[in-house]
Amino acid sequence: MSYQVRGSDLSKAEQVRALAMFVHRYTRDHKPAWANKPRPDGTSYKAQFASDADWLAHTMFTVTPDGRISTRAQYCESSPTWPEGR
């Protein structure tokens, strides 16, 4: 059985694990490789979250009953806050 948990409610160790596992997030703290290329219209991509803490607070993770991120989960579900606008 698994559960959905907000990243900010994970243990500190699991938060660190989430940051290491999900490297495609675009925050002001973490810019993934895909964001280094311009958008099709030539403009730059904007950060989707103000910080990694903001990303954790707005992202749901599948966890096991003991509160660890499930190894079966291949994605998480985020709601971007768009601190710089879309």
A tleap script that builds the chain and sets N, CA, C and O, in Angstrom:
source leaprc.protein.ff14SB
mol = sequence {
  NMET SER TYR GLN VAL ARG GLY SER ASP LEU
  SER LYS ALA GLU GLN VAL ARG ALA LEU ALA
  MET PHE VAL HIE ARG TYR THR ARG ASP HIE
  LYS PRO ALA TRP ALA ASN LYS PRO ARG PRO
  ASP GLY THR SER TYR LYS ALA GLN PHE ALA
  SER ASP ALA ASP TRP LEU ALA HIE THR MET
  PHE THR VAL THR PRO ASP GLY ARG ILE SER
  THR ARG ALA GLN TYR CYS GLU SER SER PRO
  THR TRP PRO GLU GLY CARG
}
set mol.1.N position { 0.844 -1.176 0.000 }
set mol.1.CA position { 0.000 0.000 0.000 }
set mol.1.C position { 0.893 1.244 0.000 }
set mol.1.O position { 1.957 1.252 0.618 }
set mol.2.N position { 0.456 2.279 -0.689 }
set mol.2.CA position { 1.225 3.517 -0.733 }
set mol.2.C position { 0.287 4.698 -0.482 }
set mol.2.O position { -0.935 4.576 -0.567 }
set mol.3.N position { 0.888 5.831 -0.174 }
set mol.3.CA position { 0.163 7.047 0.171 }
set mol.3.C position { 0.776 8.222 -0.571 }
set mol.3.O position { 1.916 8.150 -1.028 }
set mol.4.N position { 0.019 9.303 -0.688 }
set mol.4.CA position { 0.528 10.546 -1.250 }
set mol.4.C position { 0.848 11.492 -0.099 }
set mol.4.O position { 0.020 11.708 0.787 }
set mol.5.N position { 2.051 12.054 -0.117 }
set mol.5.CA position { 2.487 12.960 0.942 }
set mol.5.C position { 3.142 14.183 0.302 }
set mol.5.O position { 3.908 14.060 -0.653 }
set mol.6.N position { 2.832 15.355 0.837 }
set mol.6.CA position { 3.465 16.595 0.391 }
set mol.6.C position { 4.948 16.544 0.775 }
set mol.6.O position { 5.297 16.095 1.866 }
set mol.7.N position { 5.801 17.000 -0.117 }
set mol.7.CA position { 7.239 16.952 0.116 }
set mol.7.C position { 7.684 17.645 1.387 }
set mol.7.O position { 8.618 17.189 2.045 }
set mol.8.N position { 7.031 18.741 1.743 }
set mol.8.CA position { 7.406 19.453 2.962 }
set mol.8.C position { 7.063 18.657 4.218 }
set mol.8.O position { 7.549 18.981 5.301 }
set mol.9.N position { 6.227 17.616 4.089 }
set mol.9.CA position { 5.873 16.760 5.219 }
set mol.9.C position { 6.752 15.515 5.320 }
set mol.9.O position { 6.627 14.742 6.270 }
set mol.10.N position { 7.633 15.320 4.354 }
set mol.10.CA position { 8.575 14.201 4.417 }
set mol.10.C position { 9.620 14.470 5.497 }
set mol.10.O position { 9.827 15.618 5.891 }
set mol.11.N position { 10.273 13.424 5.970 }
set mol.11.CA position { 11.389 13.615 6.900 }
set mol.11.C position { 12.504 14.366 6.166 }
set mol.11.O position { 12.536 14.375 4.936 }
set mol.12.N position { 13.398 14.980 6.896 }
set mol.12.CA position { 14.517 15.706 6.266 }
set mol.12.C position { 15.321 14.779 5.368 }
set mol.12.O position { 15.731 15.173 4.276 }
set mol.13.N position { 15.550 13.545 5.820 }
set mol.13.CA position { 16.310 12.583 5.010 }
set mol.13.C position { 15.582 12.282 3.697 }
set mol.13.O position { 16.221 12.182 2.650 }
set mol.14.N position { 14.262 12.138 3.740 }
set mol.14.CA position { 13.492 11.868 2.528 }
set mol.14.C position { 13.411 13.095 1.630 }
set mol.14.O position { 13.339 12.960 0.409 }
set mol.15.N position { 13.420 14.285 2.212 }
set mol.15.CA position { 13.473 15.503 1.392 }
set mol.15.C position { 14.776 15.550 0.602 }
set mol.15.O position { 14.775 15.869 -0.587 }
set mol.16.N position { 15.871 15.236 1.255 }
set mol.16.CA position { 17.172 15.201 0.561 }
set mol.16.C position { 17.135 14.153 -0.543 }
set mol.16.O position { 17.631 14.384 -1.646 }
set mol.17.N position { 16.551 13.013 -0.245 }
set mol.17.CA position { 16.434 11.942 -1.244 }
set mol.17.C position { 15.572 12.401 -2.424 }
set mol.17.O position { 15.907 12.118 -3.574 }
set mol.18.N position { 14.479 13.099 -2.157 }
set mol.18.CA position { 13.605 13.597 -3.225 }
set mol.18.C position { 14.364 14.564 -4.131 }
set mol.18.O position { 14.234 14.503 -5.354 }
set mol.19.N position { 15.152 15.453 -3.536 }
set mol.19.CA position { 15.926 16.415 -4.329 }
set mol.19.C position { 16.941 15.696 -5.220 }
set mol.19.O position { 17.213 16.137 -6.336 }
set mol.20.N position { 17.494 14.599 -4.730 }
set mol.20.CA position { 18.458 13.830 -5.519 }
set mol.20.C position { 17.778 12.998 -6.606 }
set mol.20.O position { 18.336 12.802 -7.685 }
set mol.21.N position { 16.586 12.517 -6.319 }
set mol.21.CA position { 15.872 11.652 -7.268 }
set mol.21.C position { 15.245 12.426 -8.424 }
set mol.21.O position { 15.279 11.972 -9.568 }
set mol.22.N position { 14.678 13.588 -8.130 }
set mol.22.CA position { 13.898 14.329 -9.122 }
set mol.22.C position { 14.686 15.554 -9.574 }
set mol.22.O position { 14.483 16.661 -9.077 }
set mol.23.N position { 15.575 15.337 -10.511 }
set mol.23.CA position { 16.547 16.353 -10.917 }
set mol.23.C position { 16.045 17.260 -12.036 }
set mol.23.O position { 16.769 18.156 -12.469 }
set mol.24.N position { 14.838 17.048 -12.504 }
set mol.24.CA position { 14.328 17.868 -13.606 }
set mol.24.C position { 13.508 19.055 -13.129 }
set mol.24.O position { 12.970 19.803 -13.945 }
set mol.25.N position { 13.404 19.239 -11.802 }
set mol.25.CA position { 12.681 20.396 -11.272 }
set mol.25.C position { 13.460 21.670 -11.624 }
set mol.25.O position { 14.687 21.647 -11.714 }
set mol.26.N position { 12.743 22.775 -11.821 }
set mol.26.CA position { 13.405 24.052 -12.109 }
set mol.26.C position { 13.016 25.027 -11.016 }
set mol.26.O position { 11.908 25.563 -11.002 }
set mol.27.N position { 13.942 25.247 -10.103 }
set mol.27.CA position { 13.762 26.199 -9.014 }
set mol.27.C position { 14.882 27.229 -9.098 }
set mol.27.O position { 15.824 27.068 -9.873 }
set mol.28.N position { 14.778 28.267 -8.313 }
set mol.28.CA position { 15.882 29.234 -8.269 }
set mol.28.C position { 17.119 28.618 -7.625 }
set mol.28.O position { 18.222 29.143 -7.777 }
set mol.29.N position { 16.944 27.502 -6.902 }
set mol.29.CA position { 18.069 26.784 -6.294 }
set mol.29.C position { 18.664 25.741 -7.233 }
set mol.29.O position { 19.835 25.384 -7.100 }
set mol.30.N position { 17.867 25.250 -8.183 }
set mol.30.CA position { 18.286 24.138 -9.038 }
set mol.30.C position { 17.806 24.365 -10.470 }
set mol.30.O position { 16.604 24.385 -10.735 }
set mol.31.N position { 18.740 24.534 -11.373 }
set mol.31.CA position { 18.398 24.713 -12.784 }
set mol.31.C position { 18.820 23.460 -13.547 }
set mol.31.O position { 20.014 23.182 -13.660 }
set mol.32.N position { 17.858 22.702 -14.070 }
set mol.32.CA position { 18.177 21.480 -14.802 }
set mol.32.C position { 18.745 21.789 -16.187 }
set mol.32.O position { 18.596 22.897 -16.700 }
set mol.33.N position { 19.386 20.807 -16.769 }
set mol.33.CA position { 20.029 20.983 -18.076 }
set mol.33.C position { 19.037 21.440 -19.146 }
set mol.33.O position { 19.386 22.259 -19.996 }
set mol.34.N position { 17.805 20.924 -19.114 }
set mol.34.CA position { 16.845 21.287 -20.165 }
set mol.34.C position { 16.544 22.778 -20.167 }
set mol.34.O position { 16.181 23.324 -21.209 }
set mol.35.N position { 16.685 23.450 -19.032 }
set mol.35.CA position { 16.362 24.879 -18.941 }
set mol.35.C position { 17.480 25.770 -19.483 }
set mol.35.O position { 17.304 26.982 -19.599 }
set mol.36.N position { 18.618 25.182 -19.812 }
set mol.36.CA position { 19.727 25.963 -20.368 }
set mol.36.C position { 19.534 26.269 -21.843 }
set mol.36.O position { 20.174 27.174 -22.380 }
set mol.37.N position { 18.662 25.528 -22.498 }
set mol.37.CA position { 18.378 25.766 -23.915 }
set mol.37.C position { 17.202 26.731 -24.007 }
set mol.37.O position { 16.310 26.699 -23.160 }
set mol.38.N position { 17.189 27.585 -25.020 }
set mol.38.CA position { 16.054 28.510 -25.163 }
set mol.38.C position { 14.781 27.767 -25.558 }
set mol.38.O position { 14.825 26.673 -26.119 }
set mol.39.N position { 13.650 28.391 -25.250 }
set mol.39.CA position { 12.355 27.873 -25.676 }
set mol.39.C position { 12.275 27.973 -27.194 }
set mol.39.O position { 13.088 28.667 -27.805 }
set mol.40.N position { 11.316 27.296 -27.811 }
set mol.40.CA position { 11.179 27.364 -29.268 }
set mol.40.C position { 11.080 28.786 -29.822 }
set mol.40.O position { 11.484 29.044 -30.956 }
set mol.41.N position { 10.535 29.717 -29.012 }
set mol.41.CA position { 10.414 31.100 -29.490 }
set mol.41.C position { 11.667 31.928 -29.206 }
set mol.41.O position { 11.695 33.128 -29.479 }
set mol.42.N position { 12.720 31.275 -28.650 }
set mol.42.CA position { 13.988 31.953 -28.402 }
set mol.42.C position { 14.139 32.560 -27.021 }
set mol.42.O position { 15.238 32.977 -26.653 }
set mol.43.N position { 13.063 32.621 -26.244 }
set mol.43.CA position { 13.141 33.185 -24.899 }
set mol.43.C position { 13.628 32.124 -23.904 }
set mol.43.O position { 13.629 30.930 -24.201 }
set mol.44.N position { 14.031 32.574 -22.746 }
set mol.44.CA position { 14.501 31.669 -21.697 }
set mol.44.C position { 13.328 31.099 -20.915 }
set mol.44.O position { 12.282 31.733 -20.775 }
set mol.45.N position { 13.527 29.894 -20.412 }
set mol.45.CA position { 12.538 29.316 -19.503 }
set mol.45.C position { 12.617 30.048 -18.169 }
set mol.45.O position { 13.689 30.506 -17.776 }
set mol.46.N position { 11.495 30.161 -17.475 }
set mol.46.CA position { 11.459 30.791 -16.155 }
set mol.46.C position { 11.351 29.713 -15.088 }
set mol.46.O position { 10.772 28.651 -15.314 }
set mol.47.N position { 11.916 30.004 -13.925 }
set mol.47.CA position { 11.846 29.056 -12.814 }
set mol.47.C position { 10.387 28.748 -12.486 }
set mol.47.O position { 9.532 29.634 -12.494 }
set mol.48.N position { 10.123 27.483 -12.199 }
set mol.48.CA position { 8.774 27.059 -11.864 }
set mol.48.C position { 8.473 27.212 -10.371 }
set mol.48.O position { 7.313 27.268 -9.963 }
set mol.49.N position { 9.542 27.279 -9.559 }
set mol.49.CA position { 9.413 27.396 -8.106 }
set mol.49.C position { 10.460 28.361 -7.581 }
set mol.49.O position { 11.541 28.481 -8.158 }
set mol.50.N position { 10.148 29.050 -6.489 }
set mol.50.CA position { 11.070 30.021 -5.904 }
set mol.50.C position { 12.305 29.357 -5.310 }
set mol.50.O position { 13.387 29.945 -5.321 }
set mol.51.N position { 12.160 28.156 -4.799 }
set mol.51.CA position { 13.276 27.460 -4.142 }
set mol.51.C position { 12.975 25.971 -4.115 }
set mol.51.O position { 11.874 25.545 -4.465 }
set mol.52.N position { 13.956 25.185 -3.699 }
set mol.52.CA position { 13.699 23.756 -3.526 }
set mol.52.C position { 12.667 23.526 -2.427 }
set mol.52.O position { 11.863 22.598 -2.521 }
set mol.53.N position { 12.680 24.356 -1.390 }
set mol.53.CA position { 11.684 24.237 -0.327 }
set mol.53.C position { 10.278 24.511 -0.878 }
set mol.53.O position { 9.322 23.838 -0.492 }
set mol.54.N position { 10.148 25.484 -1.769 }
set mol.54.CA position { 8.874 25.794 -2.414 }
set mol.54.C position { 8.427 24.610 -3.264 }
set mol.54.O position { 7.249 24.253 -3.266 }
set mol.55.N position { 9.361 24.003 -3.983 }
set mol.55.CA position { 9.047 22.814 -4.791 }
set mol.55.C position { 8.524 21.693 -3.897 }
set mol.55.O position { 7.504 21.079 -4.207 }
set mol.56.N position { 9.213 21.423 -2.794 }
set mol.56.CA position { 8.775 20.372 -1.875 }
set mol.56.C position { 7.378 20.672 -1.329 }
set mol.56.O position { 6.553 19.767 -1.204 }
set mol.57.N position { 7.113 21.929 -1.007 }
set mol.57.CA position { 5.820 22.314 -0.440 }
set mol.57.C position { 4.669 22.178 -1.436 }
set mol.57.O position { 3.507 22.089 -1.039 }
set mol.58.N position { 4.991 22.164 -2.721 }
set mol.58.CA position { 3.961 22.100 -3.757 }
set mol.58.C position { 4.065 20.842 -4.615 }
set mol.58.O position { 3.620 20.823 -5.763 }
set mol.59.N position { 4.658 19.793 -4.047 }
set mol.59.CA position { 4.828 18.537 -4.774 }
set mol.59.C position { 4.384 17.372 -3.909 }
set mol.59.O position { 4.718 17.289 -2.727 }
set mol.60.N position { 3.624 16.473 -4.524 }
set mol.60.CA position { 3.148 15.271 -3.839 }
set mol.60.C position { 3.983 14.070 -4.275 }
set mol.60.O position { 4.300 13.907 -5.453 }
set mol.61.N position { 4.329 13.236 -3.295 }
set mol.61.CA position { 5.142 12.052 -3.533 }
set mol.61.C position { 4.397 10.806 -3.074 }
set mol.61.O position { 3.640 10.847 -2.104 }
set mol.62.N position { 4.613 9.714 -3.768 }
set mol.62.CA position { 4.081 8.432 -3.330 }
set mol.62.C position { 5.064 7.854 -2.327 }
set mol.62.O position { 6.249 7.697 -2.623 }
set mol.63.N position { 4.566 7.539 -1.144 }
set mol.63.CA position { 5.421 7.004 -0.087 }
set mol.63.C position { 4.879 5.680 0.421 }
set mol.63.O position { 3.702 5.360 0.254 }
set mol.64.N position { 5.756 4.929 1.037 }
set mol.64.CA position { 5.396 3.663 1.660 }
set mol.64.C position { 4.810 3.939 3.037 }
set mol.64.O position { 4.915 5.063 3.529 }
set mol.65.N position { 4.192 2.942 3.675 }
set mol.65.CA position { 3.613 3.166 5.008 }
set mol.65.C position { 4.603 3.690 6.050 }
set mol.65.O position { 4.195 4.325 7.023 }
set mol.66.N position { 5.895 3.430 5.857 }
set mol.66.CA position { 6.881 3.937 6.821 }
set mol.66.C position { 7.390 5.335 6.469 }
set mol.66.O position { 8.322 5.829 7.105 }
set mol.67.N position { 6.781 5.987 5.451 }
set mol.67.CA position { 7.097 7.373 5.127 }
set mol.67.C position { 8.249 7.594 4.163 }
set mol.67.O position { 8.691 8.727 3.974 }
set mol.68.N position { 8.738 6.529 3.555 }
set mol.68.CA position { 9.823 6.680 2.575 }
set mol.68.C position { 9.250 6.769 1.168 }
set mol.68.O position { 8.216 6.170 0.871 }
set mol.69.N position { 9.922 7.513 0.310 }
set mol.69.CA position { 9.482 7.620 -1.082 }
set mol.69.C position { 9.517 6.233 -1.698 }
set mol.69.O position { 10.517 5.523 -1.593 }
set mol.70.N position { 8.438 5.856 -2.331 }
set mol.70.CA position { 8.325 4.533 -2.931 }
set mol.70.C position { 9.325 4.374 -4.073 }
set mol.70.O position { 9.468 5.263 -4.911 }
set mol.71.N position { 10.011 3.241 -4.099 }
set mol.71.CA position { 10.945 2.965 -5.194 }
set mol.71.C position { 10.194 2.625 -6.473 }
set mol.71.O position { 10.782 2.621 -7.554 }
set mol.72.N position { 8.915 2.342 -6.360 }
set mol.72.CA position { 8.088 2.055 -7.540 }
set mol.72.C position { 7.624 3.332 -8.235 }
set mol.72.O position { 7.294 3.311 -9.420 }
set mol.73.N position { 7.598 4.429 -7.508 }
set mol.73.CA position { 7.139 5.703 -8.074 }
set mol.73.C position { 8.193 6.259 -9.020 }
set mol.73.O position { 9.358 6.412 -8.651 }
set mol.74.N position { 7.777 6.554 -10.226 }
set mol.74.CA position { 8.704 7.102 -11.204 }
set mol.74.C position { 8.454 8.579 -11.462 }
set mol.74.O position { 9.154 9.194 -12.267 }
set mol.75.N position { 7.484 9.144 -10.803 }
set mol.75.CA position { 7.198 10.566 -10.963 }
set mol.75.C position { 6.588 11.113 -9.681 }
set mol.75.O position { 6.175 10.363 -8.796 }
set mol.76.N position { 6.543 12.418 -9.606 }
set mol.76.CA position { 5.876 13.120 -8.516 }
set mol.76.C position { 4.936 14.124 -9.182 }
set mol.76.O position { 5.050 14.380 -10.381 }
set mol.77.N position { 4.017 14.688 -8.417 }
set mol.77.CA position { 3.033 15.610 -8.984 }
set mol.77.C position { 3.197 16.988 -8.369 }
set mol.77.O position { 2.969 17.179 -7.175 }
set mol.78.N position { 3.597 17.950 -9.198 }
set mol.78.CA position { 3.876 19.306 -8.729 }
set mol.78.C position { 2.851 20.309 -9.235 }
set mol.78.O position { 2.234 20.127 -10.284 }
set mol.79.N position { 2.688 21.371 -8.457 }
set mol.79.CA position { 1.859 22.522 -8.854 }
set mol.79.C position { 2.769 23.748 -8.830 }
set mol.79.O position { 2.966 24.344 -7.771 }
set mol.80.N position { 3.328 24.135 -9.983 }
set mol.80.CA position { 4.267 25.260 -10.022 }
set mol.80.C position { 3.683 26.551 -9.466 }
set mol.80.O position { 2.494 26.828 -9.624 }
set mol.81.N position { 4.533 27.332 -8.815 }
set mol.81.CA position { 4.131 28.613 -8.250 }
set mol.81.C position { 4.533 29.786 -9.154 }
set mol.81.O position { 4.079 30.910 -8.940 }
set mol.82.N position { 5.365 29.539 -10.144 }
set mol.82.CA position { 5.773 30.538 -11.139 }
set mol.82.C position { 6.166 31.884 -10.500 }
set mol.82.O position { 5.498 32.890 -10.740 }
set mol.83.N position { 7.231 31.917 -9.696 }
set mol.83.CA position { 7.611 33.162 -9.023 }
set mol.83.C position { 8.021 34.294 -9.963 }
set mol.83.O position { 8.004 35.460 -9.570 }
set mol.84.N position { 8.387 33.964 -11.193 }
set mol.84.CA position { 8.798 34.982 -12.175 }
set mol.84.C position { 7.747 35.173 -13.247 }
set mol.84.O position { 7.994 35.843 -14.250 }
set mol.85.N position { 6.576 34.590 -13.046 }
set mol.85.CA position { 5.525 34.617 -14.054 }
set mol.85.C position { 5.725 33.495 -15.047 }
set mol.85.O position { 6.773 32.849 -15.074 }
set mol.86.N position { 4.731 33.276 -15.845 }
set mol.86.CA position { 4.817 32.186 -16.829 }
set mol.86.C position { 5.536 32.694 -18.016 }
set mol.86.O position { 5.732 31.955 -18.982 }
savepdb mol mol.pdb
quit
